């Protein structure tokens, strides 16, 4: 497996993990009377991770491997 393919697989897996965290966090409450609920952090980590992971996925398409 080339380094470029490995980075593509890793970035797609990371984006899938972020999407999974977002979808699953919607089944939990985002808040309770004492503060953030059990779904608060996964809810926000999903979109933030997705936004930060997209440039990595795009960058792998421009990556040149000299092997």
N, C-alpha and C positions, 0 to 999 in steps of 0.2 A: 504494500500500500504506500503510495507516495505521500509526502508530507502535505501536499495540497489537498488530497482526498481525505486524509485524516482530519485536517482542520475543517473541511466542509462537513464531515460526519459529526464532529464534535459541536460545531455551531448549530447544526440542525437539531441535534439532540438537546442542546441547551435551550433552544427556542421551544421545542416540544415540552420540555420540563417546565418552562415558564408558563406556557399555555395550560398545561395540566394543573399547575398550582393555582392559576387564576380561576379555572372552571371549578375545581374542587373547593376553593375558598368561598364560592358563592353559596354553598350549602351550609356554611357556618354563619353565625351572627357577626356583624362587623363591630358591634359595640354592645356594652351592657352598662348598668348603672355605675359601675366603678371605673369605667374607661374602655379602652379598646377590647373588643371581644376576640375569640379564638380565630376568626377569619380575617382580622384586620391586616396583619403583617403579610400573610400569604397573598391577600388580595392586592396589596400594593407592590410586593416583590415580583409578582407575575408581570404586570405591565412595565415596571422599571427594568427588569431583567430583559424583557423582550425588546424594549427600545435600545438598551445598551448592547444587546446581542446582534441586532440587525446590521450595524456597521461591520462587525466581524464576519458575518455571513457574506456580505457584499464584498468585503475586502479579499476574501478567498477566491473570488472569481477573477480578480486582477493579479493574484499572487503568481509570480513566475518561479518555477522550480528548475534548478540547473543540475538535475541528476540524471 
